[in-house]
Amino acid sequence: MTTVPLFPLSRALFPGGVLHLRIFEVRYLDMIQQCLDNNIEFGVVALTSGSEVRLPMTQETFIETGTLARINEAQTIMPGLMQIQCSGTHRFQLEKSTQKANGLWEAEISLLPTEQSITITDDLQACADALGKVIADLQRDGVPPEAMPISPPFMLSDTAWVANRWAELLPLPATQKALLLRENDPVQRLDLLREVLLVKGLIK
């Protein structure tokens, strides 16, 4: 097991995903600076209650499965405000979490198995095609690369990559995202998401 700082968010991050964050709370400014200084990753977990910003008389709770985030770019906009861009690297399971006096969460984690690269099967191809359309629509609308919710390379033939992007994009409850994160079989993960896409009319 290893110990990492945590960043509870209202969204989930999956391996291969991109995360754009504006950091202004002291606990996270310090955390990001330590990650940069020591070339370490932090853990992203999805909130089940509480807020991304620390508020009086509120307590953050979060799912027990998350993804490590590697900082790719960091820019100080002004004193007390930083903008960062991160990539999801590896899924993990929380073993024990504690909150420090400054409000920062830390956790002992164990890494989940590395995802296999499996080519999309015919019965799941519609999921990849629909995701490709989302990417094309964003590009056609002129969304700049730094604001895209999906970053290249666009691995539309890889089952895990397609499943992970849909898991991030779809407005699913945190508990459901936790189940998807814990699922080690990318084919099964995408098959579960295919049912959601069918219900929402995003595929036929």
N, C-alpha and C positions, 0 to 999 in steps of 0.2 A: 504494500500500500504506500501511497504518497500523499502529502498534504498540499492542497492548493487553495488559493483565495477564490471565493465564489462571487458571481455577479448575478443575482436573481433578476430576471426580466419578465415582462408580460408576454414574451414570445419564446419559442424554443429554437435552439440552434442544432443542426445536424452536421455530421461530417461532410466537408465539401461546400458548406454554406458560407455566405458572406454576411458580416454584421457591421453596420455603420453606427457609431455611438458618439454622442456629445457628452463629455464628462465634466461635471461641475461640483459634485459633492466631494468634500475633502477625503472621505474614506476611499473613494474610487480613484481620485487623482493620485493619492499616495500609492494605491494598489497598482495602477497602471505604470507609474514611474518605477516601482520596484520590479515589475515584470520586464520593463524595458532595460533596466540596469542589469538584471540578472539573466536576461534572455529566457524567461520562463513563461508558461501559459497560465491562463486562469480558467475557471470552470463557469459555464453558463447553465443555469437551471431555470425552469419556467415557474413563475409564481402561481400558487393556488389561492393565496390571499395576501393582502397587504399591497404596498405600492413600490414601484421602482425607486421613488424618492422617499427617503426616510421621513415619516410624519410622527408627531407626538401621539402617544396612546394607540399606536398600531404596531402589529407584529407581522413580519414577513414569514410566510410558510411557502414551501416549494416542493416540487417533485423530487424524488430520490434518484433520478437518472438524469444525466446531463452530458454535455459535450465540451471538451477542452477547446479553448480559443487561442489562436496564435495571432499576435499583433503584427500586421504587415506595414501599416503606416500610422504615424502619430504626429499631430500638429497642434501646437499651442496657439489657439486663436487670440487669446488675451490672458492676462493673469487670472487663474481660476477657471479657465475654460479650455478644454482640450477636445480635439476631434480625432477619433481613431477608426481604422478599418481593420477588421479581424477576419480570420478564416477558421471554420470548424475543423478540428483534426481527428479527435478520437472520443468515442463514447465511454462514459464511466458510470459506476454505481457508487452512490454515497454510502459510506460505512458509518461515519460519525461526523456531525457538524457542530460547530460552536461559533458564538458571536462575540467579537472582541468589544472592548469598551467604546471604541469609536464607531461601532455599528457594522464593521466589516465581518462577513461570514468567512470562515475557513472550514475545510472539510478533509477528512481522510477518505480517499477514494480508491477503488480498485477498477482497473481498466476492463472494459468488455472486449470480446473478440474483435479483431480487425475485420472489416467487412470484405466479403469476397467480391471480385469483379465478375459479374454474370451478365451475359448478353440478354437483352430484352427478348422475351418469347412472343410468339404471334398473338397470344391471347391478352398480352399486356401492352401491345404496340400502340393501342389507342391512347394510353396514358402518356407515352412519350410524344406522340403526335400533338396531343393537346398542350403539353408543356412547351413544345417547340413553337406552337402558335402564340402562347403567352409571351415568350421571349421575342418573337418577331413583332408582335404588337407593341411591346415596350420600346423596341428599337425604332419602329416606324413612328412612334409618338415622340421620338427625340429625347427619351430619358437618358441623361448623361451616364456614362459608365460608373461614376462614383456614387450615383443614386440608385443604380440597378439592384433589385433584391436578389438577383441571380448573377453570379460572376462566371466568366469563362475560365477554363474551357467548358463548353456546353457538351456534356457527355450523354447525349440522348440515347445512345445504344447501351448504356450501363444501367442495370436494374436498380442498384443501390442509389446511384446519383439521381435518377428520376424520382424514386420513392422519397428520397430525402428532400428534394426541392418541393414536392407537393406537400410533404408533411410540414414544411415551413410556411408555405403559401396559404394553405387552407385554414380557415378560422375554426380550428378544433379546440375543445377543452384541454387544459393542461394535463388532466389525467389521461386523456386519450393519446396525447403526444408522448406521455411517459410510457405507455404500452408500446407505441411504435419505436421509441428509442430502445426499449429492452428487447425488441424482436431482433434476434441475430440473423435470421434468414431474410435477405433483401427481397426475395421473390414473394415471401409471405407478407412482408411489409407493404409492398406495392399492391398486392392482391387485396389487402385490407383497404388501402386507399382507393383502389379501383371502385369499390362499392360506394364510397363517399362521392367520387366523381360521377358515378352513374346517377345517384340520388339528386345531385346538384345539377344534372343535365350538362355537365362539361364534356362528357363522352357519351357515346351511344353503344 
